[in-house]
Each structure stands twice: as structure tokens, then as C-alpha cells.
Amino acid sequence: MNNRCLYYTAPLKCALREEALPDIGPEQLLVEARCSAISAGTEMLVFTGRIPADLPVDATLPSYAGQRFTYPLAYGYSSVGKVVAAGAQVSSGWIGQRVFAFRPHQSHYLAPADELIRLPPELPDEDAVFLASMETAVNLVMDGRPLLGEQVMLLGQGVIGLLTTALLAGYPLGALAALERWPLRRQAARDLGAGAVWSGAEPDFDREAAAFFERLDADGRADLVFELSGQPSMLDTAIAWAGFGARIVVGSWYGTKAAPIDLGGRFHRQRIQLMASQVSTIDPIHSARWTARRRLNTALAMLARVQPSRLITHRFAIDEAQRALEQIADRPQETLQVLLTYGAAPD
């Protein structure tokens, strides 16, 4: 059997390669992909050539063991498929199961059972494919540790930002607001529960935002800020809207992008906390009670609640992957989640 696999070959270039799959091993399962999600964050850094070449891809994912961000690279980590065959030492009960895997964009692959996540039968493929992004959003909220009545601001409403907004909307917060450049994303944030959303270019933005955060006798600033825009220059905006002693959670990974950040003014005087959030590990403050599996199961439950398939704006066949990537890179104003499909027959 042949496998069609997408490779990033150079900045702004990709290629679909057809490769022969090896024979199935005794402890392996053969999975036929149904759809996979393109990440507009890390994956677009790979597409645009903004990844440090000496950096390991992800030491926590077995499928990327020993790999670095160098071209050509098969990359991706949100694939939904169906098990179509099992090795001699694996239960035949796996056959026919829908699964999620942290795998590149490819039509077929072999994997041991412990690298696959069984999907609940009631969870549609197009919600399940958001599992990696939802796990990131769950991790962001865990790292932010929002408190009852706090005022929260999110910078950036791409898919990760929108899922984080959806989770925070379920908390008894004092206020939940977002800053986002593109109208499509601003409307999605409102639909998911943000109490106020601005572009930042409104004539009365500063006054309106301060009034929004002052309504609970606060200081016109947020208690908790999430920087999710992917733009390092937005760290100054995060600092500007963080109140005394506030927390800024940086969920963006900037790759090789850099910008000067002003840490010499109110950041220092206001005792603002700046912290990184990264889904590959669990904050030590939680690790006594939380495991990666528990966090993943929580993300699965949140998929059923949020139903993020409504954020899909484009679907492309795997053969059209170059167009799909250009859609994200060149037209962010009309793009939320982009899926690649594989022509697999539905159940």
C-alpha cells in the first residue's frame, strides 16, 4: 500500500510524495486518514521558514523522535483517521475504530496502539480534529489560573485564541475581552462568549476598554492577559493592559520573529508577571494531580461542549495542500481553521 505524505521542502513550498508503506508490524495498527488540521501557528512558521533549524521538532511525540526543523520535513499534529488493519499481536477490536493521532499530513500510517487516541462515537471527525488545539487551550487556562471575578483580556483570536475564549467564557469571570485585528475573528469571539472585542483601531478604544475593566472597581486594567497573537510586538500591548500584579501568559511561539520589548517602564513598577505556556509539558504546580492523559481527556470533553467545527472556514483535498497553506498565509482576514481531506469514505 502506498502512502501520500505532505513535505515542507523550502520556505513557502510543499510537495506531496507517494511512498510505499512497510508491512504492518505485529504490534502496529494501520490507520487511514480522514482529515487533518493545519496549525496557523507553529506549522505556518515551518511553511514560512521562521523556525530555528537546530531546534528538535518535539521530543514528547514519538513520531518526531530525533527530528529537527530542517527541510524536507513531514510535519503536522492533528490527524483523524480510521484503523483499517491490525498486527498479529494487537486486538482486532481496534479495526474500525476512529482515532486521533499527533501525526503529519499523510493518507496512511503505521502506529502502535499507545500512540492513538480512541474517539467517542458521538464526536464528529471535524470536531475531533481540533483535539491538539483544544489541549493547548486547556493548558493555557490551567497556566493562567483564572480566579472568580477576575478581568481577563486575550490578544489574538486565531483558533487557539478562540478556543481559549470559549473555555474562559464558562468561568464566573468579572469580564472577558479580546483584541483582534480581523472582523471575522472578532465576530467568532463574540459568538463564543467574549463580552467585548476590539480591533484596537477604534477612535475610543482606550477609553472603552478602560471603562470595561473599571466596572468592578478595578483600575481599568486586566488581572490576567493571554498573548496569543503570534506577534512578539504584542507583548508591549499585553504589558499596557496588565494591571498592578497582573499575570501575562504567553502562549504564542514566535520562532525566529523578534521585536524590542519595553520592560523598563510600568512592567517593572507594576510587578507584572510574565510567564510562558507550552503544551508539551505540565506546569509543576499542577503535576502532582494532573497527567498528560488527564489533560487530554479534559480537552476531549471540551470538544463536545464547544463544537469547534463551526470554526472551519476552508477544506482542501491533500493534493491542494499548497493552496491551503497559501490561504492561511496570504488571506488571514477570511481564514479560521483550514482542513486537509483524504477522500476516505465516511461510516
C-alpha positions as CSV (number, residue, x, y, z in Angstrom):
1,M,0.0,0.0,0.0
2,N,1.2,3.5,-0.8
3,N,1.0,6.5,1.5
4,R,0.7,10.1,0.3
5,C,2.6,12.4,2.6
6,L,3.0,16.1,2.6
7,Y,6.5,17.5,3.0
8,Y,7.7,21.1,3.6
9,T,10.6,21.4,1.2
10,A,11.6,25.1,1.4
11,P,10.1,28.4,2.7
12,L,6.7,28.8,1.1
13,K,6.9,25.4,-0.7
14,C,5.5,22.0,0.0
15,A,5.2,18.8,-2.0
16,L,3.1,15.7,-1.9
17,R,5.1,12.5,-2.1
18,E,3.9,8.9,-2.6
19,E,5.7,6.4,-0.6
20,A,5.4,2.7,-0.1
21,L,4.3,1.7,3.4
22,P,6.3,-1.1,5.1
23,D,4.5,-4.3,6.0
24,I,2.4,-3.9,9.2
25,G,4.4,-5.0,12.3
26,P,3.0,-7.4,14.9
27,E,2.3,-4.6,17.4
28,Q,1.2,-1.9,14.9
29,L,-2.1,-0.6,13.5
30,L,-2.7,0.7,10.1
31,V,-4.6,4.0,10.0
32,E,-6.3,5.6,7.0
33,A,-6.6,9.4,7.5
34,R,-9.9,11.1,7.0
35,C,-8.9,14.7,7.7
36,S,-6.1,16.7,9.3
37,A,-5.9,20.3,10.6
38,I,-3.3,22.8,9.6
39,S,-1.9,24.8,12.5
40,A,-1.8,28.5,11.8
41,G,0.8,28.9,14.5
42,T,3.8,26.5,14.6
43,E,3.0,24.9,11.3
44,M,2.9,28.3,9.5
45,L,6.3,29.1,11.0
46,V,7.6,25.9,9.3
47,F,5.9,26.9,6.0
48,T,7.4,30.4,6.1
49,G,10.8,29.3,7.2
50,R,10.7,31.0,10.6
51,I,11.8,28.0,12.7
52,P,15.2,27.8,14.3
53,A,16.9,24.9,12.3
54,D,18.8,23.5,15.2
55,L,15.6,23.0,17.3
56,P,14.2,19.5,17.9
57,V,10.7,19.2,16.4
58,D,9.0,17.8,19.6
59,A,10.8,15.4,21.9
60,T,7.5,14.4,23.6
61,L,6.0,12.9,20.4
62,P,7.4,9.5,19.3
63,S,6.7,10.1,15.6
64,Y,9.2,13.0,15.7
65,A,11.9,11.4,17.8
66,G,15.3,12.7,16.7
67,Q,14.0,15.1,14.1
68,R,14.8,18.8,13.8
69,F,13.2,21.6,11.9
70,T,15.1,21.2,8.7
71,Y,13.8,20.8,5.2
72,P,12.4,18.5,3.8
73,L,10.1,17.9,6.8
74,A,6.9,16.0,7.1
75,Y,5.0,18.0,9.8
76,G,1.6,18.2,11.4
77,Y,0.0,17.1,14.6
78,S,-3.8,16.9,14.2
79,S,-4.9,13.9,12.2
80,V,-8.2,12.0,12.5
81,G,-8.5,8.6,10.9
82,K,-9.8,5.1,11.0
83,V,-8.0,1.9,11.9
84,V,-8.2,-0.5,8.9
85,A,-5.8,-3.3,9.9
86,A,-4.1,-4.6,13.0
87,G,-0.8,-6.5,13.5
88,A,-0.9,-10.1,14.8
89,Q,-0.3,-9.1,18.5
90,V,-2.9,-6.3,18.5
91,S,-6.6,-6.8,19.4
92,S,-8.8,-6.9,16.3
93,G,-11.2,-4.8,18.3
94,W,-9.2,-1.8,17.1
95,I,-10.3,-2.3,13.5
96,G,-12.9,0.2,12.5
97,Q,-12.1,2.5,15.4
98,R,-11.8,6.2,14.7
99,V,-8.7,7.6,16.2
100,F,-6.8,10.9,16.7
101,A,-3.0,11.0,16.3
102,F,-0.3,13.6,16.5
103,R,0.9,12.8,13.0
104,P,1.9,14.7,9.9
105,H,-0.4,15.2,7.0
106,Q,-0.5,11.8,5.3
107,S,-3.1,9.4,3.9
108,H,-1.9,6.3,5.8
109,Y,0.4,5.5,8.6
110,L,1.5,2.7,10.9
111,A,1.5,3.3,14.7
112,P,1.4,1.3,17.9
113,A,-1.8,1.4,19.8
114,D,-0.4,3.6,22.6
115,E,0.1,6.5,20.1
116,L,-3.5,6.5,19.1
117,I,-6.4,8.1,20.9
118,R,-9.8,6.4,20.5
119,L,-12.5,8.9,19.7
120,P,-16.0,8.8,21.3
121,P,-18.5,7.6,18.6
122,E,-20.7,10.7,19.1
123,L,-17.8,13.1,18.4
124,P,-17.7,14.1,14.7
125,D,-14.4,14.0,12.8
126,E,-14.5,17.7,12.2
127,D,-14.8,18.4,16.0
128,A,-12.2,15.7,16.9
129,V,-9.6,17.2,14.6
130,F,-9.3,20.2,16.9
131,L,-8.0,18.0,19.8
132,A,-4.4,19.2,19.7
133,S,-5.6,22.9,19.6
134,M,-8.1,22.3,22.4
135,E,-5.4,20.6,24.5
136,T,-3.3,23.8,24.0
137,A,-6.3,25.9,25.1
138,V,-6.8,23.8,28.2
139,N,-3.2,24.1,29.1
140,L,-3.3,27.9,28.6
141,V,-6.2,28.2,31.0
142,M,-4.5,25.9,33.5
143,D,-1.4,28.0,33.4
144,G,-3.3,31.3,33.7
145,R,-5.3,30.0,36.8
146,P,-8.2,32.4,36.4
147,L,-10.0,33.4,39.7
148,L,-13.6,34.1,40.4
149,G,-14.4,37.6,39.4
150,E,-11.1,38.3,37.5
151,Q,-10.9,40.5,34.5
152,V,-9.3,38.8,31.5
153,M,-8.1,40.0,28.2
154,L,-6.9,37.9,25.2
155,L,-4.7,39.3,22.5
156,G,-5.3,37.4,19.2
157,Q,-8.3,35.4,18.2
158,G,-6.9,32.8,15.9
159,V,-8.1,29.2,16.5
160,I,-6.1,28.8,19.8
161,G,-7.3,32.2,21.0
162,L,-10.9,31.4,20.1
163,L,-10.8,28.1,21.9
164,T,-9.3,29.7,24.9
165,T,-12.1,32.3,24.8
166,A,-14.7,29.6,24.7
167,L,-13.2,27.9,27.7
168,L,-12.9,31.1,29.7
169,A,-16.5,32.0,28.9
170,G,-17.5,29.1,31.1
171,Y,-15.8,30.7,34.1
172,P,-17.5,33.1,36.6
173,L,-15.2,35.9,35.5
174,G,-15.8,39.6,36.1
175,A,-15.1,40.5,32.5
176,L,-13.8,38.7,29.4
177,A,-12.5,40.8,26.4
178,A,-10.4,40.2,23.3
179,L,-8.3,42.3,20.9
180,E,-8.2,41.1,17.3
181,R,-7.4,42.7,14.0
182,W,-9.8,40.8,11.7
183,P,-13.6,41.2,11.7
184,L,-14.3,37.5,11.1
185,R,-12.3,36.6,14.2
186,R,-13.9,39.3,16.3
187,Q,-17.4,38.0,15.5
188,A,-16.3,34.5,16.3
189,A,-15.0,35.7,19.6
190,R,-18.3,37.3,20.4
191,D,-20.2,34.1,19.4
192,L,-18.0,32.1,21.8
193,G,-18.7,34.3,24.7
194,A,-16.4,37.3,24.8
195,G,-18.1,40.3,26.5
196,A,-16.2,42.8,24.4
197,V,-14.0,42.6,21.4
198,W,-12.0,45.4,19.7
199,S,-9.6,45.7,16.8
200,G,-7.5,48.3,18.8
201,A,-8.0,50.9,16.0
202,E,-11.3,52.3,17.2
203,P,-11.2,56.0,17.9
204,D,-12.4,55.4,21.5
205,F,-10.7,52.1,22.1
206,D,-8.6,53.2,25.1
207,R,-11.5,54.8,26.8
208,E,-13.9,52.0,26.1
209,A,-11.5,49.3,27.2
210,A,-10.6,51.1,30.4
211,A,-14.3,51.6,31.2
212,F,-15.0,47.9,30.5
213,F,-12.3,46.9,33.0
214,E,-13.3,49.6,35.6
215,R,-16.8,48.4,36.0
216,L,-15.9,46.2,39.0
217,D,-14.0,49.0,40.8
218,A,-10.7,47.8,39.2
219,D,-8.0,50.0,37.9
220,G,-9.1,50.0,34.2
221,R,-6.7,47.1,33.5
222,A,-6.9,43.3,33.4
223,D,-5.9,40.9,36.1
224,L,-4.9,38.3,33.5
225,V,-3.8,38.7,29.9
226,F,-3.2,36.0,27.3
227,E,-0.8,36.9,24.5
228,L,-1.9,34.6,21.6
229,S,-1.3,36.7,18.5
230,G,1.9,35.1,17.4
231,Q,3.4,38.6,17.1
232,P,6.2,39.5,19.7
233,S,5.4,43.2,19.4
234,M,2.1,42.5,21.1
235,L,3.9,41.9,24.3
236,D,4.1,45.6,24.8
237,T,0.3,45.7,24.3
238,A,-0.1,43.0,26.9
239,I,2.0,44.9,29.4
240,A,0.0,48.1,28.7
241,W,-3.3,46.4,29.6
242,A,-2.0,44.4,32.6
243,G,-2.8,45.9,36.0
244,F,-0.7,46.0,39.1
245,G,0.5,42.5,39.9
246,A,-1.3,41.1,36.9
247,R,-0.3,37.9,35.1
248,I,0.6,37.7,31.4
249,V,0.5,34.2,29.9
250,V,2.5,33.9,26.6
251,G,1.0,31.1,24.5
252,S,2.5,32.3,21.2
253,W,5.6,30.7,19.9
254,Y,7.4,33.3,17.8
255,G,10.0,31.1,16.1
256,T,12.7,33.4,14.8
257,K,10.5,36.5,14.9
258,A,11.7,39.2,17.3
259,A,10.7,42.7,18.4
260,P,12.0,45.1,21.0
261,I,10.0,44.9,24.3
262,D,9.8,47.7,26.8
263,L,10.5,46.1,30.2
264,G,11.8,49.3,31.7
265,G,8.6,51.2,32.5
266,R,5.4,50.1,34.0
267,F,6.3,46.4,33.7
268,H,8.9,46.8,36.4
269,R,7.0,49.3,38.6
270,Q,3.7,47.4,38.3
271,R,5.2,44.0,39.4
272,I,3.7,42.3,36.3
273,Q,4.3,38.5,36.0
274,L,5.3,37.3,32.5
275,M,5.1,33.5,32.0
276,A,5.4,31.0,29.2
277,S,2.8,28.4,28.5
278,Q,3.7,25.3,26.4
279,V,1.6,22.3,25.9
280,S,4.5,19.7,25.7
281,T,4.7,19.8,29.5
282,I,2.5,20.4,32.5
283,D,3.3,23.2,34.9
284,P,4.9,21.7,38.1
285,I,2.2,23.4,40.1
286,H,-0.3,21.0,38.6
287,S,1.8,17.9,38.0
288,A,1.0,16.4,41.4
289,R,-2.6,15.9,40.3
290,W,-2.5,16.2,36.5
291,T,-1.0,13.9,33.9
292,A,-0.9,14.5,30.2
293,R,-3.6,11.8,29.8
294,R,-5.9,13.6,32.2
295,R,-5.4,16.9,30.4
296,L,-6.1,15.2,27.0
297,N,-9.3,13.7,28.3
298,T,-10.4,17.1,29.6
299,A,-9.7,18.5,26.1
300,L,-11.8,15.7,24.5
301,A,-14.7,16.6,26.8
302,M,-14.4,20.3,25.9
303,L,-14.6,19.4,22.2
304,A,-18.1,18.0,22.8
305,R,-19.1,21.2,24.7
306,V,-17.6,23.8,22.4
307,Q,-18.2,22.0,19.0
308,P,-15.3,23.8,17.3
309,S,-16.1,22.6,13.8
310,R,-18.0,25.8,13.4
311,L,-14.6,27.5,13.1
312,I,-13.7,25.6,9.9
313,T,-13.7,28.1,7.0
314,H,-11.9,26.1,4.3
315,R,-11.4,22.4,3.3
316,F,-8.9,21.3,0.7
317,A,-8.0,17.9,-0.6
318,I,-4.5,16.8,0.3
319,D,-3.5,17.3,-3.3
320,E,-4.2,21.0,-2.9
321,A,-2.1,21.5,0.2
322,Q,0.0,24.3,-1.4
323,R,-3.2,26.3,-1.9
324,A,-4.4,25.5,1.6
325,L,-1.1,26.9,3.1
326,E,-1.2,30.0,0.9
327,Q,-4.8,30.6,2.0
328,I,-3.6,30.8,5.6
329,A,-0.5,32.8,4.9
330,D,-2.0,35.3,2.4
331,R,-5.6,35.7,3.5
332,P,-5.8,35.6,7.3
333,Q,-8.8,38.1,7.2
334,E,-11.0,35.3,5.7
335,T,-9.5,32.3,7.4
336,L,-10.0,30.5,10.7
337,Q,-9.4,26.7,10.6
338,V,-8.3,25.0,7.3
339,L,-8.6,21.3,6.9
340,L,-7.0,18.8,4.6
341,T,-9.2,15.9,3.5
342,Y,-8.2,12.5,2.1
343,G,-11.2,11.1,0.3
344,A,-11.8,8.4,2.9
345,A,-15.4,7.0,2.8
346,P,-17.5,8.0,5.8
347,D,-19.0,5.4,8.1
